[in-house]
Amino acid sequence: MDLQEQFQQIIEFRRSNRKFDSEVKVPSEVIERSLQRAILSPNSSNMQLWEFHWVSTAAEKAKVAELCLGQSAAKTAQELVVFVTRPDKWKQRKDWHLAQVQKEINGEPTKAQKMMLQYYGKVMPLLYAADPFRILAGLRLTVSFFGGLFKPFYRTGGASAVRIVTHKSCGLAAQTFMLSIAAEGFHSCPLEGFDEKRLKRHLKLPRRAEINMVIAVGLGTEPGIWGERVRVPYEEVVVKH
């Protein structure tokens, strides 16, 4: 079987299952491998502004299930993973990247190394720094306006733009995780129904962190599949230019 056939099988096997078999445990190495694969997901500027909170003890699972409004997928899950955006960690990630570049420099930096130093040393602070007085937001909008007057230009903005970018990246990691779980022969269910305020407090997350989604994992059951998979026709969602 070639790669595309294997991938097609994984895609078709992955279904959101809302009730898991309580008798079948998920080996910890399955979650570990899937989280390692999630870390390899594409993300904006490779800043990796995410955290994955693996909830595995019975007491913690019960508490998180309660905060997920008692949904069946959360209550019956063998494992729960909370995908969290961490825009507040931009300085740590920026410094980490700069350190990686500095390690590679031997004498005069190459053109590519200079570009990376400039990108992470100057561009990332401009994009991610907290801006309570909206000074940087004004600067970003000004740069975007004049930069885009006569040519295509990256348009940036304030905190809302950072939120969107970090959630996009975290969502990509969550999808990689779910596909990995499917490849391991288990099932998952992404949950958006939860009390974010209480769950953030329970996980001791800082103010700027946000929960992207909670993913329940286990061996799915037939009652956990709510009917056939139905999608809007291809022609209605694909626009070819």
SVG drawing of the C-alpha trace seen along z (x, -y; Angstrom):
<svg xmlns="http://www.w3.org/2000/svg" viewBox="-27 -55 62 59">
<polyline fill="none" stroke="black" stroke-width="0.4" points="0.0,0.0 1.5,-3.4 1.5,-6.5 -1.6,-8.1 -3.7,-5.0 -2.4,-4.8 -3.3,-8.5 -6.8,-8.0 -7.4,-5.1 -6.4,-7.3 -8.6,-10.2 -11.6,-7.8 -10.9,-6.1 -10.8,-9.4 -14.2,-10.2 -15.4,-12.3 -16.4,-9.6 -18.4,-10.7 -18.4,-7.6 -15.3,-5.6 -14.9,-2.0 -14.2,-2.2 -12.4,1.3 -9.7,0.4 -6.8,-1.8 -4.8,-4.0 -1.1,-3.2 0.9,-6.3 3.3,-5.8 0.5,-6.4 -0.2,-9.8 3.5,-10.6 4.1,-9.7 1.1,-11.7 2.2,-14.8 5.7,-14.5 4.1,-14.5 1.9,-17.4 5.1,-19.4 6.2,-18.9 3.1,-20.7 3.5,-23.8 3.1,-27.0 3.6,-30.7 7.3,-31.7 8.1,-28.5 7.4,-30.4 5.5,-27.4 3.3,-29.5 1.4,-26.5 1.2,-24.1 -0.4,-20.7 -1.8,-19.8 -2.1,-16.0 -4.7,-15.1 -4.3,-11.5 -5.0,-10.9 -8.6,-9.8 -9.1,-12.8 -7.9,-15.3 -10.0,-13.7 -13.1,-13.9 -12.5,-17.5 -11.8,-18.5 -14.8,-16.4 -17.0,-18.5 -15.5,-21.7 -16.3,-20.3 -20.0,-20.5 -20.2,-16.7 -20.1,-15.8 -20.0,-12.0 -16.8,-12.2 -15.0,-13.9 -16.5,-11.6 -15.6,-8.4 -12.2,-9.5 -9.2,-7.5 -7.0,-10.5 -7.7,-14.2 -5.4,-16.8 -6.0,-20.5 -4.5,-22.5 -3.5,-26.0 -2.2,-29.1 0.7,-30.9 1.3,-34.3 2.8,-35.4 5.8,-33.1 6.9,-35.0 10.1,-36.4 11.2,-32.9 10.6,-31.5 12.3,-34.5 15.4,-34.2 15.5,-30.4 15.6,-31.0 18.3,-33.7 20.3,-31.2 20.0,-28.6 21.3,-31.0 24.2,-32.2 25.3,-28.5 25.7,-28.1 27.7,-31.3 31.4,-30.7 33.0,-34.0 31.1,-36.4 27.4,-35.6 26.1,-34.4 23.4,-36.3 20.8,-33.8 22.0,-34.0 21.8,-37.8 18.3,-37.6 17.3,-35.2 18.8,-37.5 16.9,-40.4 13.7,-38.5 13.7,-37.1 15.5,-40.1 13.4,-42.9 10.3,-41.6 9.0,-39.3 9.0,-41.9 7.1,-44.3 4.5,-41.6 4.1,-40.0 5.0,-42.5 2.2,-43.4 0.8,-46.8 -1.5,-48.2 -1.4,-51.8 -1.7,-50.7 1.5,-52.4 2.8,-49.3 -0.6,-48.7 -0.4,-52.2 3.1,-51.5 2.0,-48.1 -0.9,-49.7 1.2,-52.5 3.9,-50.2 1.1,-48.0 -0.5,-51.0 2.6,-52.5 4.2,-49.1 1.1,-48.0 0.5,-51.2 2.3,-50.0 3.0,-46.3 1.6,-43.2 2.5,-43.5 1.9,-41.5 -0.9,-43.4 -0.7,-43.1 -2.6,-44.6 -3.0,-44.5 -3.7,-41.8 -6.6,-40.3 -4.2,-39.5 -1.9,-37.7 -4.8,-35.8 -5.8,-34.6 -2.3,-33.6 -1.7,-31.6 -5.0,-29.8 -4.4,-28.9 -1.1,-27.3 -2.5,-25.5 -5.4,-24.2 -2.9,-22.7 -1.2,-20.9 -4.5,-19.6 -5.3,-18.1 -1.9,-16.5 -2.5,-15.0 -5.9,-13.6 -4.6,-12.1 -1.8,-10.5 -4.3,-9.0 -6.2,-7.5 -3.0,-6.1 -2.4,-4.4 -5.9,-2.7 -7.7,-4.9 -10.3,-7.5 -10.7,-11.2 -13.2,-13.9 -12.4,-17.6 -14.4,-19.6 -15.3,-23.2 -18.0,-23.1 -16.2,-23.9 -16.0,-26.6 -12.9,-28.4 -12.6,-30.7 -12.8,-27.8 -10.6,-25.5 -7.9,-28.2 -8.0,-28.7 -7.8,-24.9 -4.8,-24.6 -3.2,-27.7 -2.8,-29.4 -1.8,-33.0 -4.1,-35.8 -2.9,-35.9 -3.1,-32.1 -6.3,-30.8 -7.7,-27.3 -7.9,-26.3 -9.8,-23.0 -9.9,-19.9 -9.4,-16.6 -10.8,-13.4 -9.0,-10.1 -10.0,-6.4 -11.2,-3.4 -14.5,-4.6 -17.8,-2.7 -20.6,-2.3 -23.0,-4.5 -20.3,-7.2 -20.7,-7.7 -23.7,-9.9 -24.7,-8.7 -23.0,-8.7 -20.4,-11.3 -22.1,-14.0 -20.4,-16.9 -21.5,-19.7 -20.8,-18.8 -17.3,-19.4 -18.6,-21.8 -20.0,-24.1 -16.8,-24.5 -14.0,-24.3 -13.5,-27.4 -10.9,-26.8 -9.2,-29.9"/>
</svg>
